[in-house]
């Protein structure tokens, strides 16, 4: 777009004027239509009071300014992301508003605050990365354009300029292989169901949850075109995918001489097939893929490729690893000479025993520095950059991972997120640190962590957590209520202290029934004394009369109440275990009944907030189906991912468990009821319970549940404040006594 001297942008009932930078020879980076449209989507009633203009970036990095002039708030930036960030800075710092996944406060004053001086902000980070492969399934499996539009606006206002963009990739592969002569039957066992694309894209599995209908591929091709179109309008550079060798099992039928190797993810799924990078077909198919993808979705020359995601290489020979890495890069660069390989550094964390310094260096050194970016995927958990000499000179990005599997829990490393990016930025051995990012496996939980992390975008110093939390509470609740602020100080020291455990603890309720205090993926070890969380609950209950009209407060009160009840399940479990072992039938029946009632009460509480409903997850999955059979496939995918993950024998069961209303009563509670019925029969008969037989029977029941057809409520039931107060009155004293 060439710069003009003046723009008039018309909206119904509203005219907005763009003030442009005077240097008409500079190619414009601001799309005024896109920027104004975002403002109107976010604050439609006040959009007329805002004007946007373009200014130059500084040293290749984004910059924004805000000032009041002529009755308008002028938002200036070097691109749409900077302007959107300026808008959000104004909304949070001056209008005391907030936009999160779990609570929105956009109650602007009738008269907008006037700035007495111009605000100038520049970012020290060239890149602000967003998303993880897993996010596309644990959170985004069923998103439509309306939901994506909201997310892209959130991304823009929070300064994201480098989003991973993988929607619709299955259509690219379909097109490539069809053009190579593969039939639909050849590809039937290749494409997985929509809830499992993340692991299909990473080469971990084929076919599971399918067959994938062509209607899905076509609809999500169209959706991806809207997604990347909007992201680019706002100045983002989407990261697309590249070829890493994953091919259909039917590949050898078409190419008998091809060099294939079988690999297995070791999580209960069949082998997948990887084309050797030495095979001439590797570069040919890589080129075809990038060409087809570019025709469909354009390119910003950023390509994600992960060669050994949770799969160990066949040898640790550095020559082999260097040659393989170079060939992956060459397959990109021959199709796109400007290609930059964006590599997730997860392999260096998850398989650290294999990836010693010589192996890491060999893999990375084989690619020119200017053509690779490393994502230190979980820097707040373990900074891999510190043991790899900052990735041996490669540009790299500091990321917060925080959530695994989309589990519902209060957890985070608040101080580490407040300090880590700035400390790395000023470290003498930081190497070529280029950015910060969010790489969580799922979103729509713990909004405070994501607001805090992205506070780093526009500053180069550590964040004062106490001061920031006071501001966060005011923006979120619409007032600086002292009880609410006190609650956050307690939450900072308890659930958000980030010590002792890798990721958030789960409630034993969500685990497959057991006498143990934990299961394979339901790990109940907390990073705090559960009794220490109770004062935060007390403070929020006290704050309720003043904050009850706040959307964010309603969410937070329910979430803290949920966490307290979820924690209480463990001491309650110990009571019925002890009663059973003492063969005290009366006490066993009493405590097991209390345990089941706790699950029902949690379900009732969570039914009051849309954030914790199973119903929309199932409804949204089914909405993509164009036939009865397609709807059934998508519902089965949706049910499976958050319960068994795979088949009845899946070792990943409960990895993606959710404390959701509907799931608690219909799945978790029923499992416990069956378990207690077996134990009661054991006590009555005097015979030992056959736990092995129960394990097999419950697997059968779980698989039946995954394949069932049932709608769940999609509208909330009850008032969040009232339900939380009810739970407080019922449980507060007995929980304190249990600890």
C-alpha angles and dihedrals in degrees: 000000000000119000118256126197095242140010132201112194115192126206124168107281091356137082121190128189127214118214106207133207110261098234100093094182093066114097107245118246096181118084099204094195092054093045094049091046090055092050090050092049092050102040107009095167094054102032092107090066094062130081127185132208138172127249132173123272120239121243091338093306132110123267136181139188133196127197141155118238134155094356092306135105106231115209112195128185144147092245142001093276091056091049092048089048090051089053092051092045089055092046094050102035101038109016094036095229133140139198118201136148090252105044135002128207112186098149098140120190116255089247112043117232113263120225114227093196134029115263116220122188131172128180124233089208123082092194131042104185127200138194141016126234088251094056089069089067110023089054112004105042094114104027119139127201093272091059093042091051090057091048094050090051089051090049092051095048090049093052100253110159103160111053124172106240113193104144111124097019091128089066090054090055091045091054094046095050095041089053088052091057102263116145127222087253090055090055099041094094093041105063115069129208119283095259092060105047093112092066093039090054090050092049096247099121145008131209100354112145093013170112091141112217119230088231089067093052092050096045092049092046086060092044092052091052089057092046098052090038092058093041091054093045088061094047101262124140108217119215110227129185136270134200118274099172103272107145137169120273086242091062096100091054088064096035108030094175095052119122107239131168128195119231133180131207090209095226100110099283131118124261121283125210126239123194112227112248087227091064111098088226090067095070091038094054091041089056093046090051096051091045093051092043092050091051090052103037109009121233142253089188094252114126130182116215129164115185101185109024104171088332119106118228116249092246139015091220106137093213090056093047093048093049092048093049092048092051092051089052093045090054088058098041096049089058094038117017089195092056118140116196111223106199126192107227092210093112090064089056102038096043102029093146089067099037104070119166095271092052094046092047093048093051093049102037091060090073124064111256093237091055100054137061122188123213111211086209102197104020094153089058100039122352102221090185089072093062097039099053089255091309092307096286100317118134107259142185129223108227138187114216101174101153128064122192097350092280114171110239142119106252144129148127098253099171092043091053091047093051108025105076095046092044090052091045091058097038114118091222097046093115114197100345105178107169156340130249153168117249103167118154089229139010137203095080137082093020092179091068093055094046089049095047093051092048082079091066096084101033138057099206131081117272121248098231098198094052091042093051092053089054091044092054093048093050092045099045101030093242141054093246108182094219092051092049090048090052091056092052088056093046089052091057096043123028094016099045090097098208134132099015136060098225139001120306121244132219117255085232091077094051124096103267113280145148089236125092092236142021134209096283101009100080113177103186108125128210091224141033104275090221089062091063093061096079089058088055089049092052094049091049088052090049093051098092091054098038103033094111092058116102091207093050091051089054094045094048092051091045095051090045089050092050093050091050092044090054092048091061090076099060089040089054090053090056096057091041091055092046091051094049090049088049089234101155096185095052092042091055091046096050096039088051090051089050092052091046089053089057091049091048091051089050090051092049094048092048087072094068127058090216091069103045125117092198099077091049091057095039094050091049093052092045091072093059118102094189136033090255094051091050089052092051092052095046090050090050091050094049095043099051095057096043121025096003089204134014129322091285095046114145088205096065111143093011089121097032118158133203093221132149107254093028092062095054100032100041116012097037093047091053091053092046090056091047093050091047089056092048092047090052088050092053092046095048096038091230125126115261113254099230093173092056090047091052091056095044094049091051088056091049092048091052090050089052091051090054096043127109117229139136121224129200114285095185125069122255121209134003117291094220095046093046092048091049090050091053090047093054092045101044112019098089098040092047091052090050091049090060 
